[in-house]
């Protein structure tokens, strides 16, 4: 009887050891692949959060749906994977050289308005991704930048050239006045009357403001908000913009100086 118990414990330990070895292998393979794929894959997540997200979900899904194996085996793998993730995070926190190996270092990709292509390729970034990230930071001219750096989190930090920085009110000695938080009063053509009342306003005031702007019906309005100074922001469904810019690719038009136009694309007849 004791021999059977001993063999049973040994088989159990063998299974646990196998699970731990498989989990360790999966952890380091995912970490390696994540480093190879580049930082845009994890964006604002840390490597540990990224690995946790995809692996915890996978193990938990297997635990819930795999009826051919014992649930506790998956549970051990899940717990041990969490332990590995925590351990790597703690070790990298205490050891800077190891942290640099695991998480990488910030990399300069633009200097004095010049794109450093080799550094960009190392980070697995292409030019479309770069320009998209810069536009999200209100930077539309690369020549305005003194530096752009890809951080270890995958985010891009930028520093404009000194002569391209917009002066602040403090720089020119003009006191600032807060507009407060703008409150939505029309969404998808529907009046949010409770918000209007909170601003101390009523429907008559709103309709008067809409009439001033040439709007006859709420159905014309996509979105409207009012700030604390009772200034109305208005966006209509029909956008009557002159010279609307289209930055999409159009294979039907050759890209020459004759086809560059700030307005809508010319249509071939």
C-alpha positions in Angstrom: 0.0 0.0 0.0 2.8 2.4 0.9 4.6 1.5 -2.3 1.5 2.5 -4.3 1.2 5.8 -2.5 4.9 6.5 -3.1 4.5 5.7 -6.8 1.4 7.8 -6.9 3.2 10.8 -5.4 6.1 10.3 -7.8 3.7 10.2 -10.8 2.1 13.4 -9.5 5.5 15.1 -9.1 6.4 14.0 -12.6 3.3 15.6 -14.0 3.8 18.8 -12.0 7.5 19.0 -13.1 6.4 18.5 -16.7 3.9 21.3 -16.5 6.4 23.7 -14.9 9.0 22.9 -17.7 6.4 23.4 -20.4 5.2 26.6 -18.9 8.8 27.9 -18.5 9.5 27.0 -22.1 6.3 28.8 -23.3 7.1 31.9 -21.2 10.6 32.4 -22.6 9.6 31.6 -26.1 6.8 34.2 -26.0 9.2 36.7 -24.4 11.8 36.1 -27.1 9.2 36.4 -29.9 7.8 39.6 -28.5 11.3 41.1 -28.4 11.9 40.1 -32.0 8.5 41.3 -33.3 9.2 44.8 -32.0 7.6 47.3 -29.6 4.8 48.4 -31.7 3.3 45.0 -31.1 2.8 45.8 -27.4 2.2 49.5 -27.7 1.6 50.9 -24.2 1.8 47.5 -22.4 4.9 46.2 -20.7 6.3 42.9 -22.0 5.0 41.2 -18.9 1.5 42.6 -19.3 1.5 41.6 -23.0 2.7 38.1 -22.2 0.2 37.8 -19.4 -2.7 38.9 -21.6 -2.2 36.4 -24.4 -1.0 33.5 -22.3 -3.4 33.7 -19.3 -6.2 33.9 -21.7 -5.0 30.9 -23.6 -4.4 28.8 -20.5 -7.7 29.9 -19.0 -9.6 29.0 -22.2 -8.0 25.6 -22.3 -8.8 25.1 -18.7 -12.5 25.9 -19.4 -12.9 23.9 -22.6 -10.4 20.9 -22.6 -12.3 18.0 -21.2 -9.6 15.5 -21.9 -7.2 16.7 -19.2 -7.4 17.4 -15.5 -8.3 21.0 -14.7 -5.8 21.3 -11.9 -3.0 20.7 -14.3 -3.9 23.8 -16.3 -4.4 25.6 -13.0 -0.8 24.8 -11.9 0.5 26.1 -15.3 -1.5 29.3 -14.9 -0.2 29.9 -11.4 3.4 29.1 -12.3 3.2 31.3 -15.4 2.1 34.2 -13.2 4.9 33.4 -10.8 7.4 33.5 -13.7 6.0 36.8 -14.9 6.2 38.4 -11.4 9.7 37.1 -10.9 11.0 38.5 -14.2 9.4 41.8 -13.4 10.9 41.9 -9.9 14.4 40.9 -11.1 14.4 43.5 -13.9 13.3 46.1 -11.3 16.3 45.4 -9.1 18.8 44.7 -11.9 19.3 47.4 -14.5 21.6 45.4 -16.9 19.0 42.6 -16.9 16.2 45.1 -17.4 17.9 46.4 -20.5 18.2 42.9 -21.9 14.6 42.0 -21.2 12.8 45.3 -21.9 15.3 47.0 -24.3 16.3 50.6 -24.3 14.9 53.8 -25.8 16.0 54.3 -29.4 16.3 57.6 -31.3 14.5 57.4 -34.7 14.5 61.1 -35.7 17.3 63.6 -35.0 17.3 67.2 -36.3 14.4 66.4 -38.7 16.2 63.4 -40.2 14.7 59.9 -40.0 17.2 57.3 -38.9 16.1 54.4 -41.0 18.3 51.8 -39.5 17.0 52.5 -36.0 13.5 52.5 -37.3 14.0 49.1 -38.9 15.5 47.7 -35.7 12.3 48.7 -33.9 10.1 47.0 -36.6 8.5 50.3 -37.4 7.6 51.4 -40.9 7.1 54.9 -42.2 3.3 54.7 -42.2 3.2 53.7 -38.5 5.7 56.5 -37.7 3.8 59.2 -39.4 0.5 58.0 -37.9 2.0 58.1 -34.4 3.4 61.6 -35.0 0.0 62.9 -36.3 -1.6 61.6 -33.1 0.8 64.0 -31.3 -0.2 66.9 -33.6 3.1 66.8 -35.5 2.6 67.0 -39.3 6.0 68.1 -40.4 9.0 65.8 -39.4 11.3 68.7 -40.0 9.8 70.4 -36.9 11.4 67.7 -34.7 14.7 67.8 -32.9 14.3 64.3 -31.5 11.8 61.4 -31.7 12.4 58.4 -29.5 10.8 55.0 -29.2 10.5 54.2 -25.5 10.7 50.8 -24.0 6.9 50.7 -23.8 6.6 51.2 -27.6 5.3 54.7 -27.3 7.0 57.6 -29.3 8.3 60.6 -27.4 9.0 63.8 -29.3 10.9 67.0 -28.8 10.3 69.9 -31.2 13.0 72.3 -32.3 13.1 75.4 -30.2 11.9 77.7 -32.9 9.0 75.4 -33.7 7.6 75.3 -30.1 4.5 77.3 -29.7 4.9 80.1 -27.1 2.8 79.7 -24.0 0.7 82.4 -22.5 3.3 82.6 -19.7 6.0 83.3 -22.2 4.1 86.3 -23.7 2.7 87.4 -20.4 -1.0 86.8 -21.2 -3.1 85.3 -18.4 -5.0 82.2 -19.4 -8.8 81.8 -18.9 -10.2 78.3 -18.5 -13.0 77.3 -20.8 -14.0 74.5 -18.4 -15.4 71.2 -19.4 -17.6 71.2 -22.5 -20.9 69.4 -21.9 -22.7 67.5 -24.7 -26.1 68.9 -25.5 -26.8 67.2 -28.9 -25.7 63.7 -29.8 -26.7 62.1 -33.1 -29.4 64.6 -33.6 -30.9 64.0 -30.2 -31.2 66.7 -27.6 -29.7 65.9 -24.1 -32.0 68.3 -22.2 -30.7 67.4 -18.7 -27.2 68.6 -19.7 -28.6 71.8 -21.0 -30.4 72.4 -17.7 -27.2 71.8 -15.8 -25.6 74.6 -17.7 -28.5 76.9 -16.7 -29.8 77.0 -20.3 -33.0 76.0 -22.0 -34.2 74.8 -25.4 -35.1 78.3 -26.5 -31.5 79.5 -26.0 -30.2 76.5 -28.0 -32.6 76.9 -30.9 -31.7 80.6 -31.0 -28.0 79.7 -31.2 -28.7 77.1 -33.9 -30.7 79.7 -36.0 -27.7 82.1 -35.7 -25.5 79.4 -37.3 -28.1 78.7 -40.0 -29.3 75.4 -38.6 -33.0 74.8 -38.8 -33.4 71.4 -37.3 -31.7 69.1 -34.7 -31.7 66.4 -37.3 -28.9 68.4 -39.1 -26.7 68.2 -36.0 -24.2 65.4 -35.5 -22.8 66.7 -32.2 -23.0 69.9 -30.1 -21.5 70.9 -26.8 -21.4 74.0 -24.6 -18.6 75.2 -22.4 -18.9 77.1 -19.1 -18.8 80.4 -21.0 -21.8 79.3 -23.0 -19.9 79.0 -26.2 -21.5 76.5 -28.6 -19.5 74.0 -30.6 -21.4 72.5 -33.5 -20.7 69.7 -35.9 -23.2 69.0 -38.7 -23.8 65.8 -40.6 -23.2 67.6 -43.9 -19.6 68.8 -44.0 -19.4 71.7 -46.4 -15.6 72.0 -46.5 -13.9 73.8 -49.3 -10.7 72.0 -50.5 -11.3 68.8 -48.4 -8.0 67.0 -48.1 -7.8 63.3 -49.0 -4.6 61.5 -47.9 -5.5 58.0 -49.1 -3.7 56.3 -51.9 -5.3 56.4 -55.4 -3.7 54.0 -57.9 -5.7 55.5 -60.7 -3.7 58.7 -60.6 0.0 59.0 -61.2 1.9 60.9 -58.5 3.3 63.9 -60.3 3.6 67.5 -59.6 0.5 68.0 -61.9 -1.7 65.8 -59.8 -0.9 67.2 -56.4 -3.9 69.0 -55.1 -5.0 70.1 -51.7 -8.7 69.8 -52.7 -10.6 66.7 -53.5 -9.0 64.3 -55.9 -9.6 65.1 -59.6 -11.7 62.5 -61.2 -10.8 61.2 -64.6 -13.5 61.5 -67.1 
